[in-house]
Amino acid sequence: MAALMIQGCGSNVGKSVLTAGLCRLFANRGLTVRPFKPQNMSNNAAVTADGGEIGRAQALQALACRVAPSVHMNPVLLKPQSDTGAQVVVRGRSVGTLRAGPYQARKGELLETVLESYRTLAAESDLVMVEGAGSPAEINLRAGDIANMGFARAAEVPVVLVGDIDRGHVIAALVGAHAVLEAGDAAMVRGFLINKFRGDPALFDDGRAEIVRRTGWRDYGMVPWLAAARSLPAEDAVVLDAARSRTTGKVRIVVPMLSRIANFDDFDALRAEPAVDFAFVPPGTALPGDADLVIIPGTKATLADLAFLRAQGWDVDIAAHVRRGGRVLGVCGGYQMLGRLLRDPAGVEGAPGEAAGLGLLDVETVLEADKVVRPAAGRLVGGGAPFEGYEIHVGRTSGPGLTRPFLIREDGGDCGAVSADGRVEGGYVHGLFDKAEARAALLGQLGAVSEAVDQAARIDAALDAVASLLERHLDILDLAALAGLRAQ
């Protein structure tokens, strides 16, 4: 089995993007490539054709390989619902919610499931590109590990460790990882690479040599800052902390940053529009009074985030926005919040309870354990523009507002709702802005002209750009040899 595992010195060091770029690079060389991440933790999920859930990064990596995403590409997905608990998704299906402690004690039971999925992918490909999670240097999590060295050793997959120089202390991060790893784990690391370098590469030659001297690991190269990666969907909400509003757009669109915001890549296509001044509004900040559109995003804990929204005073801001004639759009959990009532009698997303919604749509929602996970396609009611996306939600929405649908679904599924004055609308479909026609229609309601580029085309071009840079800056032939490939 030809395989290579990309691990990192920490979260957000660029493992997902580097893995995607290497997937595209080897796919461009004519290889059949599959991505794999044993265990992922993210509320940014994607839907496979058979209605399973996997991490957004693995769906991106599947696109890089030019194949359809599969539940085997991310057999264990953890979706945080609170600071101490997460929904556990195994091969695309939710198997319940566990607090962090009990999950840590039981995660080793999933190793055989992980290995079976890995073998499935290996049997159908020339190369499997594996992505780790967090850092193997978090040795307090080593017992029962399935995400990093536990998997690498069980599957006998060589590891390349990534250090992020943009954070600083990259020498300490890599040398420190070598120092704390037990001998068997350290032996799996065959080399390292430096990511996110800015400036003259020669300035860090001595630093790279020092890492080699202190660890004995092979230096596989240094990757410059990848500007093209900005066009790729992010998986970790940490990127939202650095999000900045554009200042040249004709229309202003804002999204409140809920505490459990999910599938925030829904808005990547809007952020790329020259006509749009887009901003995520952080907690503690009022929604701007001059916004044209407020979008309430999806969330992994709808009742809790409805309370969070009210605690920020955003409910007051939204009510004032509507009185001024502004438009509001709710996506998934945000759609549920726009109704009159939201109930969770069985405690599906936390403690049982209910709360009044924002009352802007004449619907109400009951959260139920049966999760809806499926692709979605159809047309917008206003103008008939085609859309493609997906649904991931618990809850059933009912009420008179459904007689004024937001969408026309090909499969007859939930079509959302629109207010009587047409200025408030919502639905369960994620990815609604990705197709150029749908995005142009929605922006047209605000008086803006869209750039009319499919998000998929933008992402595909970015993957090729990343792959091209990796080709120039990494020792690709040696990495291929390390993975067990013949000369490529």
NUNU-32978 format. One record per residue (C-alpha): y, x, z. Coordinates in steps of 0.2 Angstrom, whole numbers, padded with zeros to 4 digits, always signed. Example, Ala and Ser with C-alpha at 12.3 -4.5 7.8 and 13.67 -1.06 7.14 Angstrom:
% NUNU-32978
-0022+0062+0039-0005+0068+0036
% end
This chain:
% NUNU-32978
+0000+0000+0000+0017+0007-0005+0030+0003+0008+0045+0010+0016+0054+0004+0032+0072+0005+0035+0077+0005+0053+0094+0008+0061+0102+0015+0076+0109-0002+0081+0113-0019+0074+0125-0021+0060+0123-0003+0054+0119-0009+0036+0100-0011+0036+0100-0027+0027+0112-0022+0013+0103-0005+0011+0086-0014+0010+0093-0026-0003+0101-0012-0013+0084-0002-0013+0075-0018-0018+0087-0020-0033+0086-0001-0037+0067-0001-0038+0066-0018-0047+0078-0011-0060+0065+0003-0063+0052-0010-0068+0043-0011-0051+0037-0027-0043+0046-0027-0026+0045-0038-0011+0056-0038+0004+0049-0040+0022+0057-0041+0039+0044-0044+0053+0056-0052+0065+0073-0058+0063+0086-0066+0074+0100-0076+0065+0107-0093+0064+0111-0089+0045+0095-0096+0038+0089-0099+0020+0076-0112+0013+0061-0108+0003+0054-0119-0011+0041-0126+0000+0053-0131+0014+0052-0116+0025+0065-0106+0034+0068-0087+0033+0083-0076+0037+0097-0076+0025+0095-0057+0023+0078-0059+0016+0083-0073+0004+0096-0060-0002+0083-0047-0004+0072-0058-0013+0086-0061-0025+0088-0042-0027+0069-0041-0031+0072-0056-0044+0059-0066-0035+0059-0083-0026+0060-0081-0007+0044-0084+0003+0040-0088+0021+0030-0072+0021+0046-0061+0019+0051-0066+0037+0037-0072+0046+0046-0073+0063+0064-0080+0064+0073-0083+0080+0088-0095+0080+0099-0093+0096+0103-0110+0104+0111-0102+0119+0114-0085+0127+0097-0085+0134+0086-0096+0123+0081-0097+0104+0071-0108+0093+0056-0099+0087+0051-0101+0068+0035-0094+0062+0031-0094+0044+0045-0106+0040+0041-0119+0053+0048-0122+0071+0036-0119+0085+0047-0123+0099+0061-0115+0110+0059-0101+0122+0070-0092+0134+0072-0073+0131+0061-0068+0145+0045-0078+0140+0047-0074+0122+0048-0055+0126+0032-0057+0136+0023-0066+0121+0030-0059+0106+0015-0047+0104+0004-0062+0101+0013-0064+0084+0008-0046+0078-0007-0052+0068+0003-0066+0060+0016-0053+0055+0003-0041+0048-0005-0055+0038+0011-0059+0029+0014-0041+0026-0003-0039+0018+0000-0054+0007+0016-0047+0000+0008-0030-0002-0006-0037-0012+0006-0045-0025+0018-0030-0027+0020-0012-0031+0032-0009-0016+0036-0018+0000+0054-0014+0007+0053-0017+0026+0069-0020+0037+0068-0017+0055+0079-0026+0068+0091-0019+0080+0086-0002+0085+0069+0006+0090+0079+0016+0103+0080+0000+0113+0064+0007+0122+0065-0007+0135+0059-0019+0122+0045-0008+0115+0031-0017+0124+0023-0029+0112+0036-0025+0099+0033-0032+0082+0050-0029+0074+0052-0010+0073+0039+0004+0079+0026-0009+0084+0025-0015+0066+0027+0002+0058+0013+0010+0068+0001-0005+0066+0004-0006+0047+0006+0013+0045+0023+0012+0036+0034+0027+0036+0052+0024+0043+0069+0030+0038+0082+0028+0052+0100+0023+0047+0115+0029+0056+0132+0021+0054+0146+0034+0054+0160+0021+0053+0157+0017+0071+0158+0036+0076+0145+0045+0087+0132+0045+0073+0126+0062+0078+0123+0056+0095+0115+0040+0089+0102+0048+0078+0098+0063+0090+0098+0051+0105+0085+0040+0096+0074+0055+0093+0076+0060+0111+0071+0043+0118+0057+0038+0106+0039+0042+0112+0030+0055+0102+0020+0043+0092+0035+0032+0087+0046+0047+0083+0032+0053+0071+0034+0038+0061+0052+0042+0057+0051+0054+0042+0070+0055+0039+0087+0048+0041+0102+0043+0031+0120+0041+0035+0129+0025+0030+0147+0019+0028+0155+0036+0025+0173+0036+0020+0182+0052+0013+0176+0069+0007+0157+0070+0010+0158+0089+0012+0167+0086+0028+0151+0080+0036+0139+0093+0029+0138+0103+0046+0135+0086+0055+0120+0082+0044+0113+0099+0046+0115+0098+0065+0105+0081+0065+0091+0090+0055+0091+0105+0067+0090+0094+0082+0077+0081+0076+0067+0089+0062+0069+0074+0052+0073+0075+0033+0090+0071+0027+0089+0058+0013+0107+0057+0009+0124+0049+0014+0130+0032+0007+0149+0029+0005+0158+0014+0010+0150+0000-0001+0165-0011-0006+0153-0022-0016+0144-0027-0001+0159-0038+0004+0152-0050-0010+0135-0051-0002+0131-0065+0011+0132-0058+0029+0118-0062+0042+0127-0058+0058+0141-0068+0065+0149-0052+0071+0157-0050+0053+0168-0066+0057+0177-0056+0071+0184-0045+0057+0188-0059+0045+0206-0060+0039+0215-0074+0030+0221-0071+0012+0240-0073+0010+0242-0077-0009+0232-0093-0011+0239-0109-0016+0229-0120-0004+0225-0116+0014+0207-0119+0021+0203-0115+0039+0186-0116+0048+0185-0116+0067+0173-0103+0074+0161-0113+0084+0151-0104+0097+0135-0106+0088+0141-0107+0071+0127-0107+0058+0126-0103+0039+0143-0097+0039+0140-0089+0022+0143-0107+0015+0161-0101+0014+0159-0085+0005+0163-0093-0012+0179-0100-0005+0184-0084+0002+0183-0076-0015+0194-0088-0023+0211-0082-0028+0219-0099-0026+0213-0101-0008+0221-0094+0008+0205-0094+0019+0203-0091+0037+0190-0092+0051+0200-0098+0066+0194-0089+0082+0192-0097+0099+0209-0098+0109+0219-0101+0093+0226-0117+0087+0221-0124+0070+0237-0121+0059+0247-0136+0056+0250-0131+0037+0231-0132+0033+0226-0142+0017+0208-0143+0022+0199-0141+0039+0180-0138+0037+0169-0140+0053+0154-0129+0050+0136-0130+0054+0130-0125+0071+0113-0122+0080+0119-0133+0095+0129-0148+0090+0132-0156+0106+0137-0140+0115+0148-0135+0101+0156-0152+0100+0161-0149+0119+0167-0131+0114+0178-0138+0100+0186-0150+0112+0188-0136+0125+0198-0126+0112+0209-0141+0109+0203-0142+0091+0200-0160+0092+0218-0163+0095+0223-0151+0081+0211-0161+0069+0218-0178+0074+0235-0172+0071+0230-0164+0054+0223-0181+0048+0238-0190+0054+0249-0178+0043+0237-0183+0028+0226-0167+0028+0208-0167+0023+0193-0164+0033+0175-0159+0028+0160-0158+0039+0145-0148+0035+0128-0152+0044+0132-0151+0062+0151-0153+0058+0146-0169+0048+0138-0175+0064+0153-0171+0075+0164-0182+0063+0155-0198+0067+0158-0210+0082+0143-0205+0093+0131-0190+0094+0115-0192+0105+0101-0180+0110+0090-0191+0120+0075-0179+0120+0085-0163+0123+0081-0156+0106+0095-0144+0106+0097-0142+0125+0099-0153+0140+0097-0172+0135+0114-0181+0133+0126-0189+0122+0145-0188+0118+0158-0197+0108+0161-0189+0091+0178-0186+0083+0177-0204+0076+0183-0199+0059+0168-0206+0050+0159-0223+0053+0142-0215+0057+0132-0210+0072+0118-0197+0074+0103-0196+0085+0095-0179+0086+0076-0179+0083+0063-0165+0085+0057-0167+0067+0067-0155+0057+0073-0157+0039+0071-0141+0029+0072-0144+0010+0082-0138-0006+0095-0150-0012+0103-0154-0028+0113-0168-0036+0131-0172-0040+0147-0175-0031+0152-0194-0031+0170-0189-0035+0169-0183-0053+0151-0180-0055+0151-0161-0053+0133-0154-0051+0129-0145-0034+0114-0135-0028+0110-0131-0010+0099-0134+0004+0097-0143+0021+0092-0137+0038+0095-0149+0052+0088-0160+0065+0095-0178+0067+0096-0194+0058+0113-0201+0053+0116-0220+0051+0130-0232+0050+0142-0242+0039+0150-0226+0033+0135-0221+0022+0139-0235+0010+0153-0223+0004+0142-0208+0000+0149-0190-0002+0135-0185-0014+0122-0192-0026+0106-0183-0022+0092-0181-0035+0079-0184-0023+0087-0199-0014+0090-0189+0002+0104-0191+0014+0120-0192+0004+0133-0190+0018+0149-0201+0020+0167-0203+0016+0181-0211+0026+0189-0227+0019+0205-0217+0014+0194-0204+0006+0202-0189+0016+0187-0186+0027+0170-0183+0021+0154-0174+0026+0136-0171+0023+0121-0161+0027+0120-0149+0012+0123-0131+0014+0128-0120-0001+0139-0134-0008+0153-0122-0014+0141-0110-0023+0140-0118-0040+0157-0116-0049+0158-0134-0055+0156-0141-0038+0168-0129-0030+0181-0132-0044+0180-0151-0041+0182-0149-0022+0197-0137-0025+0204-0149-0038+0206-0162-0024+0218-0150-0015+0228-0146-0031+0220-0129-0034+0212-0122-0049+0196-0112-0046+0191-0096-0053+0175-0105-0059+0162-0091-0055+0145-0096-0049+0142-0087-0032+0125-0082-0038+0132-0072-0052+0145-0064-0040+0131-0059-0029+0119-0053-0043+0133-0041-0049+0136-0035-0032+0118-0030-0030+0118-0020-0046+0134-0011-0040+0126-0007-0023+0110-0001-0031+0120+0010-0043+0129+0019-0029+0112+0021-0019+0105+0029-0035+0119+0042-0035+0120+0046-0016+0102+0045-0010+0087+0056-0014+0078+0042-0023+0063+0052-0029+0059+0058-0012+0061+0041-0004+0049+0034-0018+0037+0048-0014+0038+0044+0005+0034+0026+0001+0019+0031-0008+0025+0028-0026+0021+0039-0040+0037+0047-0048+0049+0034-0052
% end
